[in-house]
C-alpha cells in the first residue's frame, strides 16, 4: 500500500488517528481531580483523620463499613494504635466516624484518579490515538500515580505503631509527588494542545530560569509540608514577629543544626514564613519574563502568590483556622499549576524560532 493510500485509509477510519486535543482535555480533567485530592488531603491532615483507617485494602476498601458491627470492628482496630491510646482515648464511635469520613473520601478519590487515568489511557492506546513520543510520558505519569498510592500507605504506616502521627518526611514525599503529578499532567496537556494547533509543534523545554524558580518554590513547598506534619503552624500566632521576636527564641539547638532544620517546629515555621518571599521574588522574575509573550500567565502567577502570602499570614494569625489552612493548601496547588503554565510557555518560546512565536499566543 502506498503512503498516499495509507493516508486515505486513516482519513476514512478514525482508528489510528492521533487525538492530541481530546487527550489534552482528558489530562486537564485528571489534573483537576488531583487538585481536589490535594485539597481533601489537607482537610484530612488538619482534622487528624489520616490514621483512622489502619489497613490498606485496595479493592475491598472501596466500600465503607455498611453495618454497625462493621463500624465497631473498624473502631476496635483504631483503638490499637498510639494515636488513640495516647491522644484520642475515650473517643466515641460517632467521633470516629467523622474522622473516618475524610480519610475514606481521600482514599476513594485516589482510586477515582487511578480509574480516570487508566481507562481513557487504555482507550486512546487501543485506538492508536496517542501522538508519537507521548506514550512513554503518559506511561510515566500513570506509574507515578500508582507510586502515589504506595507512598500514601507508606506514610500512613509510619503512624500505626510507635508514633501518634505520620512522619513529616513521608508526608512531604506524598504531597510533593501529588503536586509533581498535577504539574506533569498540565505540562503534557499544554504540549498536546500546541500539537493540536500545529502538527509540527515540538514539546516545550525547561529553561534555566524556570528550573531555578521551581527549585526555589520546591524548598518552600518542602518546608510547608514539614510545618504541616509537625503542626508547626501553631508555633506562633503573630506576624511579622514570632512570639515577640523576629527570630524565634524557642529553637532547640541541643541536637545540632541539622536536627533543628528538620525537626524543630519554631525554626521550620520561621523558614517557611520568610522563604516565602524568596519564592515571591523568583516568581516575580518569571512573571515579568513570561509577560512578554503572554500577559494572562503573568497575571495568574502574580495573583496566585499574592493570595497565597495573604492566606499564609491569615492562617498563622488565626491559630491555623481550618478553613484558612485548607484554602492555603488549595491556593498552593494553584500556584504550582500557574508556575507550570509559565514554565511551559517560556519553554515553548525557546523551542520555536522567533517567527513562530506569535502562533503560540
C-alpha positions as CSV (number, residue, x, y, z in Angstrom):
1,X,0.0,0.0,0.0
2,X,1.4,3.4,-1.0
3,X,1.8,6.2,1.6
4,X,-1.0,8.1,-0.2
5,X,-3.4,5.2,0.0
6,X,-2.5,4.6,3.7
7,X,-3.3,8.3,4.4
8,X,-6.7,7.9,2.7
9,X,-7.5,4.8,4.8
10,X,-6.6,6.7,8.0
11,X,-8.8,9.6,6.9
12,X,-11.8,7.3,6.3
13,X,-11.3,5.4,9.6
14,X,-10.8,7.2,12.9
15,X,-8.8,4.3,14.3
16,X,-5.1,5.2,14.2
17,X,-5.5,8.9,14.0
18,X,-3.8,11.0,16.7
19,X,-6.2,12.9,19.0
20,X,-4.0,15.4,20.8
21,X,-6.8,17.8,21.7
22,X,-9.0,15.1,23.2
23,X,-6.1,13.7,25.2
24,X,-5.2,17.1,26.5
25,X,-8.8,17.7,27.7
26,X,-8.7,14.4,29.5
27,X,-5.4,15.2,31.2
28,X,-6.8,18.6,32.3
29,X,-9.7,16.7,33.9
30,X,-7.4,14.3,35.7
31,X,-5.3,17.2,36.9
32,X,-8.5,18.8,38.4
33,X,-9.1,15.5,40.2
34,X,-5.6,15.5,41.6
35,X,-6.1,19.1,42.7
36,X,-9.3,18.1,44.6
37,X,-7.5,15.2,46.2
38,X,-4.7,17.6,47.4
39,X,-7.4,19.8,49.0
40,X,-9.1,16.8,50.6
41,X,-5.7,15.6,51.8
42,X,-5.3,18.9,53.5
43,X,-8.6,18.6,55.3
44,X,-7.7,15.0,56.3
45,X,-4.4,16.2,57.8
46,X,-5.9,19.2,59.6
47,X,-8.7,17.2,61.1
48,X,-6.2,14.5,62.2
49,X,-8.1,11.9,60.2
50,X,-5.3,10.2,58.3
51,X,-4.8,7.3,60.7
52,X,-8.5,6.4,61.1
53,X,-8.2,3.6,58.5
54,X,-5.5,1.2,59.7
55,X,-5.3,-1.1,56.7
56,X,-4.6,-0.7,53.0
57,X,-7.2,-2.7,51.1
58,X,-7.1,-1.5,47.5
59,X,-10.2,-3.4,46.4
60,X,-12.3,-4.3,49.5
61,X,-11.5,-0.9,51.0
62,X,-13.6,0.7,48.2
63,X,-16.7,0.4,50.3
64,X,-17.1,2.0,53.8
65,X,-18.5,0.0,56.7
66,X,-22.1,-0.8,55.9
67,X,-23.4,-2.0,59.3
68,X,-23.0,-1.0,62.9
69,X,-21.0,-4.2,63.5
70,X,-18.6,-3.2,60.7
71,X,-18.2,0.2,62.2
72,X,-17.4,-1.2,65.6
73,X,-14.8,-3.5,64.0
74,X,-13.1,-0.6,62.3
75,X,-13.1,1.4,65.6
76,X,-11.6,-1.5,67.5
77,X,-8.7,-1.6,65.0
78,X,-8.2,2.1,65.5
79,X,-8.1,1.7,69.3
80,X,-5.0,-0.4,69.0
81,X,-2.8,2.4,67.6
82,X,-0.9,5.0,69.6
83,X,-3.0,7.9,68.3
84,X,-6.0,6.5,70.1
85,X,-4.2,5.2,73.2
86,X,-2.2,8.4,73.8
87,X,-4.2,11.2,72.2
88,X,-7.8,10.2,71.5
89,X,-8.6,7.8,74.3
90,X,-12.3,8.0,75.1
91,X,-13.3,9.0,71.6
92,X,-16.8,7.9,70.8
93,X,-17.9,5.9,67.8
94,X,-19.7,8.9,66.4
95,X,-16.4,11.0,66.6
96,X,-14.5,8.1,65.0
97,X,-17.0,8.1,62.1
98,X,-16.2,11.8,61.5
99,X,-12.5,11.3,61.1
100,X,-13.0,8.1,59.2
101,X,-15.1,10.0,56.6
102,X,-12.3,12.3,55.5
103,X,-9.7,9.5,55.2
104,X,-12.2,7.4,53.3
105,X,-13.0,10.2,50.9
106,X,-9.3,10.8,50.4
107,X,-8.6,7.2,49.5
108,X,-11.7,7.0,47.3
109,X,-10.5,10.0,45.3
110,X,-7.2,8.2,44.9
111,X,-9.0,5.2,43.4
112,X,-11.1,7.6,41.2
113,X,-8.0,9.3,39.9
114,X,-6.5,5.9,39.0
115,X,-9.6,4.8,37.1
116,X,-10.0,8.2,35.4
117,X,-6.4,7.9,34.1
118,X,-6.2,4.2,33.3
119,X,-9.4,3.7,31.3
120,X,-9.1,6.6,28.9
121,X,-5.4,5.8,28.6
122,X,-6.2,2.3,27.6
123,X,-8.9,3.5,25.1
124,X,-6.5,6.0,23.4
125,X,-3.8,3.4,23.3
126,X,-6.0,0.8,21.7
127,X,-7.3,3.3,19.2
128,X,-3.7,4.3,18.4
129,X,-4.7,7.9,19.1
130,X,-1.7,8.8,21.2
131,X,0.7,11.0,19.2
132,X,4.2,9.8,18.6
133,X,6.5,10.4,21.6
134,X,3.8,10.8,24.2
135,X,3.1,7.2,25.0
136,X,6.1,6.9,27.3
137,X,5.3,10.2,29.0
138,X,1.8,9.1,29.7
139,X,3.0,5.7,31.0
140,X,5.4,7.5,33.4
141,X,2.6,9.7,34.7
142,X,0.5,6.5,35.3
143,X,3.3,4.9,37.1
144,X,3.8,7.9,39.3
145,X,0.1,7.7,40.1
146,X,0.5,4.1,41.2
147,X,3.5,5.1,43.2
148,X,1.5,7.8,44.9
149,X,-0.9,5.2,46.3
150,X,2.0,3.2,47.7
151,X,3.6,6.3,49.2
152,X,0.3,7.2,50.8
153,X,0.2,3.8,52.6
154,X,4.0,4.2,53.4
155,X,3.1,7.5,55.0
156,X,0.1,6.2,57.0
157,X,2.0,3.1,58.2
158,X,4.6,5.4,59.9
159,X,1.9,6.4,62.4
160,X,0.4,3.0,63.3
161,X,3.0,1.5,65.7
162,X,5.3,3.9,67.6
163,X,4.2,7.4,66.6
164,X,0.9,9.3,67.3
165,X,1.1,10.9,63.8
166,X,2.7,10.2,60.4
167,X,6.3,11.0,59.6
168,X,6.6,14.6,58.3
169,X,9.2,13.4,55.9
170,X,6.8,10.9,54.4
171,X,4.0,13.4,54.3
172,X,6.3,15.7,52.3
173,X,7.0,13.0,49.8
174,X,3.3,12.3,49.4
175,X,2.3,15.9,48.9
176,X,5.2,16.8,46.6
177,X,4.6,13.8,44.4
178,X,0.9,14.7,44.1
179,X,1.9,18.3,43.1
180,X,4.5,17.0,40.6
181,X,1.9,14.7,39.0
182,X,-0.5,17.6,38.7
183,X,2.1,19.8,37.1
184,X,3.2,16.9,34.8
185,X,-0.4,16.4,33.6
186,X,-0.8,20.2,32.9
187,X,2.6,20.4,31.1
188,X,1.7,17.4,28.9
189,X,-1.8,18.7,28.2
190,X,-0.3,22.1,27.1
191,X,2.2,20.3,24.8
192,X,-0.7,18.4,23.3
193,X,-2.8,21.5,22.8
194,X,0.1,23.1,20.9
195,X,0.4,19.9,18.8
196,X,-3.4,20.1,18.0
197,X,-2.9,23.6,16.7
198,X,0.3,22.9,14.8
199,X,1.2,19.3,13.8
200,X,4.8,20.4,13.6
201,X,4.9,21.6,17.2
202,X,7.7,20.4,19.5
203,X,7.4,19.8,23.2
204,X,8.3,22.7,25.4
205,X,11.7,22.8,27.0
206,X,12.6,23.5,30.6
207,X,14.5,26.8,30.7
208,X,17.2,27.7,33.1
209,X,15.1,30.4,34.6
210,X,12.1,28.0,35.1
211,X,14.4,25.4,36.7
212,X,15.7,27.9,39.2
213,X,12.2,29.2,40.0
214,X,10.9,25.7,40.5
215,X,13.8,25.0,42.8
216,X,13.0,28.0,45.0
217,X,9.4,27.0,45.1
218,X,10.2,23.4,45.9
219,X,12.1,24.5,49.0
220,X,9.0,26.5,50.1
221,X,6.7,23.6,49.5
222,X,9.0,21.2,51.3
223,X,9.1,23.3,54.4
224,X,5.4,23.8,54.2
225,X,4.9,20.1,54.2
226,X,7.2,19.7,57.2
227,X,5.4,22.6,59.0
228,X,2.1,20.8,58.4
229,X,3.4,17.4,59.5
230,X,4.9,18.7,62.8
231,X,1.9,21.1,63.4
232,X,4.5,23.9,63.4
233,X,1.8,26.3,62.3
234,X,0.9,26.6,66.0
235,X,4.4,27.7,67.0
236,X,3.4,31.4,66.7
237,X,0.2,33.3,66.0
238,X,1.6,36.7,65.3
239,X,3.1,38.3,62.2
240,X,5.7,39.5,61.3
241,X,7.2,38.8,64.8
242,X,7.2,35.3,66.2
243,X,6.2,35.4,69.9
244,X,7.6,38.9,70.2
245,X,10.9,38.3,68.3
246,X,11.8,38.3,64.7
247,X,13.8,35.1,65.1
248,X,12.2,32.6,67.5
249,X,13.9,32.3,70.8
250,X,12.5,28.8,71.4
251,X,14.5,26.9,68.8
252,X,16.1,23.8,70.3
253,X,19.7,23.6,69.1
254,X,20.8,20.9,71.6
255,X,20.8,18.1,69.0
256,X,22.6,20.1,66.3
257,X,21.8,22.4,63.4
258,X,20.7,19.6,61.1
259,X,18.2,18.2,63.6
260,X,16.8,21.7,64.2
261,X,16.5,22.3,60.5
262,X,14.4,19.2,60.0
263,X,12.6,18.7,63.3
264,X,12.3,22.0,65.3
265,X,8.8,23.5,64.8
266,X,9.9,27.0,65.6
267,X,12.7,27.0,63.2
268,X,10.7,25.3,60.4
269,X,7.9,27.8,60.9
270,X,10.4,30.7,60.7
271,X,12.0,29.4,57.5
272,X,8.6,28.7,55.8
273,X,7.4,32.1,56.8
274,X,10.3,34.0,55.3
275,X,11.5,31.8,52.5
276,X,8.0,32.6,51.0
277,X,9.4,36.0,50.0
278,X,12.4,34.3,48.2
279,X,9.7,32.4,46.3
280,X,7.8,35.6,45.6
281,X,10.9,37.2,44.2
282,X,11.6,34.3,41.9
283,X,8.0,34.2,40.7
284,X,8.1,37.9,40.0
285,X,11.1,37.4,37.8
286,X,9.2,34.5,36.0
287,X,6.1,36.6,35.7
288,X,8.0,39.5,34.1
289,X,9.7,37.2,31.7
290,X,6.5,35.4,30.6
291,X,4.6,38.7,30.4
292,X,6.5,39.5,27.2
293,X,4.7,36.6,25.4
294,X,1.5,36.0,27.4
295,X,0.2,38.6,29.9
296,X,-2.5,36.2,31.1
297,X,0.0,33.8,32.6
298,X,1.9,36.7,34.3
299,X,-1.4,37.9,35.9
300,X,-2.2,34.3,37.0
301,X,1.2,33.8,38.7
302,X,1.1,37.2,40.5
303,X,-2.5,36.7,41.7
304,X,-1.7,33.2,42.9
305,X,1.4,34.1,45.0
306,X,-0.3,37.3,46.3
307,X,-3.3,35.4,47.6
308,X,-1.1,32.6,48.9
309,X,1.0,35.0,51.0
310,X,-2.1,36.7,52.5
311,X,-3.6,33.3,53.3
312,X,-0.4,32.2,54.9
313,X,-0.4,35.2,57.2
314,X,-4.1,34.9,58.0
315,X,-3.6,31.2,58.8
316,X,-0.9,32.0,61.3
317,X,-2.8,34.9,62.9
318,X,-5.9,32.7,63.2
319,X,-4.0,29.9,65.0
320,X,-4.5,27.7,62.0
321,X,-8.2,28.1,61.3
322,X,-9.3,25.1,59.4
323,X,-10.9,26.9,56.5
324,X,-8.0,29.3,56.0
325,X,-5.5,26.5,56.3
326,X,-7.3,24.4,53.7
327,X,-7.5,27.5,51.4
328,X,-3.8,28.0,51.9
329,X,-3.1,24.4,50.7
330,X,-5.5,24.8,47.8
331,X,-4.0,28.1,46.6
332,X,-0.6,26.5,47.0
333,X,-1.6,23.8,44.5
334,X,-3.0,26.6,42.2
335,X,0.4,28.3,42.5
336,X,2.1,25.1,41.3
337,X,-0.3,24.9,38.4
338,X,0.3,28.5,37.3
339,X,4.1,28.1,37.7
340,X,4.0,25.0,35.5
341,X,1.9,27.1,32.9
342,X,4.5,29.9,33.0
343,X,7.5,27.5,32.8
344,X,5.8,25.7,29.8
345,X,5.2,29.0,28.0
346,X,8.8,30.1,28.4
347,X,9.8,26.6,27.2
348,X,7.6,26.9,24.1
349,X,9.3,30.2,23.2
350,X,12.7,28.5,23.5
351,X,11.6,25.5,21.5
352,X,10.5,27.6,18.5
353,X,12.3,30.0,16.2
354,X,11.3,33.7,16.6
355,X,8.9,33.8,13.6
356,X,6.7,31.1,15.0
357,X,6.2,32.6,18.5
358,X,3.2,34.6,17.6
359,X,1.3,31.4,16.6
360,X,1.7,30.2,20.1
361,X,-0.2,33.0,21.8
